[in-house]
Amino acid sequence: MSTLLISHPACLNHLTGTGHPERPDRLRAVEEELAKPKFQMLAREQAPMAEADVISLCHPEDYIQAIRDASPSEGEGMIRLDADTVMSPGSLEAALRAVGGGTLAVDEVMNQKASNAFVAVRPPGHHAETARPMGFCLFNSAAIAARYAQKRYGIERAAIVDFDVHHGNGSQDIFWADETVMYCSTHEMPLYPGTGALSERGEHDTIVNAPLRSGDGGDAFREAFEVAILPRLRDFKPELLIISAGFDAHTRDPLANLNLVEADYTWVTKKLMDVADDSAQGRIVSMLEGGYDLQGLAYSAAAHVTALMRG
């Protein structure tokens, strides 16, 4: 079995306007890097569009309808849902394919057609709360993938590990009172969206936040995983591991002040693969989240995928 790469050209049609950091060039940079000869062994599939009943595993139907209603028609230009979350005529399909990419990855990994998967899509998802779009995100693709695995395949315990530089407030919100999904996050604090304190642990102690300080680099990041996150994950014994793979903690990234390099993403990917090998038959679904310096994003995603390929 090989690593599966899932994407779709429609994700390039989510337009956010000049100067917006979450832009189509992000996906182009990742895809260009993953087109190099060393990645020719990747299996590749196109992300389908998710149906409403799948999205409603994490978002209420009236919220889904509100996003549909907000979607501008062809020729209408862009609309703002909040200060930094934008929809263009192509955004709804991109968001539906981002969710669909995650559920397809779950299908392929659970059916042993792929050992793990990287879902290179946009918009990202981890800031989308149960009924609130924010932080460039419309639907929480990683959260939906976890719920889908539980509903479709009877997974009792799923874990989401989020190493985006921004805290995944949406994922935390969705699973705050859920003992069957563990959410673990390293992120810079203080930083948008302001959540993710050590004391935020959820109703069943299944939320694990390991905040980092501005200026921290790989040593602090690795220590946070070794001390706070990996032991909790091993104790939880997830049957599927979902990664919210944001690469904006990279030292080149303009939106934050952590100093990770490609080797740190290789390291954390391999550590998470060890956890998945122990309790989840190696099953990992990784979803692209942030990363706003094109070179830092492309090289870090390549390091992450190389590790997933056991390279």
N, C-alpha and C positions, 0 to 999 in steps of 0.2 A: 504493500500500500504506500501511496505517496502523499505528499502534502498537496492540498487543493487550494488554488487561488480562485476566488470568486469576485467578479466585478461586473460593471455594465456601462456602456457608453452614455446611457441616459443620466448617469450621475454627474457627467460634465455639464449637463443642461440646467443644473441648479445654479442660477446666476445671483450674485450677491452685490454687485456694484463695484465701481473703481475704488481701490484702496482697502476693500474688505479683506481681512486676513484669510477667511475661509473661502477660498476661491478655487475654480476648476483646475488651475495649474498645480495645485497640491496633488490631485489624483494623477495628472499627467506625469508629474515627476516620479511618483511611485511606480506607475506602470512602465515608464521608460527604463527605470532601474531594474525592474523585474522581467524585462524583455531581454536582458543580457544572457549570453550563452550559459552561464553557470546556473540559470534558473530554467533551462529548457526541460528539465525533468518534472517540473510542476504540472500537475493536472490543472486544467482551466475550465471554468464553467461560467455562464452568464447568470446574473442574479435575476430571479423572477420577481414579479410584483406581488407583494403580500396581499392577501385578502383581509377584509375588515375584521373577520372573526378571529384572525391570528393577532392583529394589532390590539383587539379588545381583550386579549389576555392580560394586558398591563394598562390600557387606557380605556376610559369609559366611552361608550358609543357616541355620546353627545360631543365629546372632545374630538373624536375622529371626524365627525361631521363638521364641526367648527373649522378644523384645519382644511377639510375639503372646500367648505364654503369660502374660506379666506383666499383660496388659491386663485391667482389672477388668470384670466383667459389669455390666449395667444394675442400678442399685440398690446397687452395692457401695461407691460412694464413690471416694476417690482412694488411690493407692499411690505411694510414693516410690521412684525408682530410685537416686537419690543425694540429697545435701542439698538440691539445688534443681531436680531434674528429676522431674516429676510426671506420672502418667498417671491420667486419669479414664475412665469408660466411653466417652466420645466421642473420646479421644485417638488411638486407632489409626486410625480412619477419617480424622481430620484429617491425621495424618502421611502416610498413604497418598495423600491428595489433594494434599498439599504436594509430594510426589515426582511424582505424576501431572501436576500443574500445570507443573512444570519440563520434563517430557518432552513434554507437549503444546506448550509454547512452542517447544521445539526443532523439533518437527514443523512447526509453522506458519511459523517463520522459515526453516527449511531448504527448505521447499516454496514459499517466496516468497508465502505467503498473508498474511504480516505482515512489516513491515520490522524490527521488534523487538518485545519483549514485556516486560511487568512482571507478575510473579507474586506477587500479594498473598495470602499464605497464612501459616499458623502451624500447628504449631510451627516455629521456625527450624531450621536444620540444620548450620551450619558448625562447631559444636563436636563433632558426632558423629564419633567415630573409627571405624576399620574394624570394631571389635567392642566398642565401648563408648559407651553413651549418656552425655551430660553437658551441663551448661550450657544446660538447657532443651531440648536437641535429642535426637531419637530416630534419624532417618535423615538422611544428609547430601544434601539435595536438590540443591544446586549441583554437588557432585561427581558425583552420579548423572547429572545432565543432561549434564555434560561427557562422561562415559563413554558415555552413550546416543548422543550425537551421533557419537562415534567409531565405535561398533559399528553403528549404523543407517545412517549416511550417509557413512562412510568418511573422516570428518574426521581429518587427520593431526596437526594441532596445535590444541589448544584452550587457552584461558587463562581462569583465574578471577581476578578482581580483587575484593578484599574491603576495603571501607572502613568496616566495622563497628568500633566503638571497642575491641572485644575481638578478640584474635587468633583466627583460624580454625584452631585446632590440629587439628581433624578433617580439614579439607581438606588441610592440610600433611601429616598422617600418611598419608592415602590416596595422595597423589601424590609422596611423598618420593623414591621410587626410580624415578620415571616421567619419561622425557625428552620425552614427547609432550604433557604438560599442564604449563603454567606457572602457578604460584600466586603472586600478589602481594598484599601486605597492608600497609595503614597501620593502626596501632592504638596505644593508650596503653600505655606500660610504665613502671613495673611495674603490672600489673593482671591480673585473672583472664583466662586460665587459667595465665599465667606463661610461656607459650611466645612465640616470635616475635622472638628476638634477631637482630640483624644477621648474626651468624655462622651462623645456621641457613639453609643454602642448598640442601639436598637432595643426592642422589648425582650429579645431572647439572647442578647449578647452575641449576635451573629454579624454585627457591623464592626469592622476592625479598621480604624483610621490611624495612620502613621504619618502625621504631618511633618514636613521638612521646612527648614528656614531658608530665606533668600540667601543665595550664595553657596548653598550646600552642593556637593558634587557626588561622585560615584561612591565614595566611602560611606557617607551618611545614608545614601539610598540603599546600598547593600546591607548596611547594619539594620535599617528599618525593616527590610525583608527578613533578615536572619533572626532578629529578635522579636518583632511584633507579628509578622504576617505568616511566614512559612510554618512555624510551630502550630498556629491556630488552624491553618489549612490542613495540615497533616492530621490533627486531632479530629477535624470535621469530616475528613474522608469523602470529599466530593466524588460523585460518579461522573460528573462532567465539569470541565473547567472552561470558563469563558473569560477571555482577556479583553478588557477595554484598553486597546493599544494606542494610546496617544504618545506622540514623540516630541511634545513641546517642552519637556524637561531638558531637551538637548541644549548644550551650551550656546549654540548659535541662535536659538529661538528668540524672536523679538517680543513675545507676549509674557515672558516670565524670566526668572532669575536663578534657575537651577543650572548645574553645569555637568549634566550627563553627556557621555560620548557613546559611540556605537558599541564599544565593548561592554558597557553597562547593560544595554538592551540584550546583547548576546547572553550575558550572565543571567539576567533575570528570566529570560525565556527558558534557558536550560534548567534553572531551579524549579520553574513552574512545570516543566515537562517531567521532572523527577516526581513531583507531587502527583501529577496525572498518571504517571506510570504505576505509582503505588496503589492508587484507589480507583482510577477511572479508565483503566485499560488504555492509557495514553491519550484519551479523548480530549482534544482542545479545539475550541472555536475562538479565533481571535478576530476582533472587529476593530477596524481603523477608527480612531477618534481624532484627536488634535495633532498638531505639528505644522508650524507656519513658516519656518525657514525651509525653502525647497530642497536645498542640499542636505541639511540636517535631517529632514523628514525622509528623503529618498534613501540616504545611506543607513539610517536607523531602521527603517522598514526592511531594507535588504538584510541587515544583520539579524533582525528578528525572524525573517522567513528562512534565512540560511540555518539558523538554529532549529527551527521547526522541522526542516528537512534533515535534521540530525547531521548537519554539515559542520 
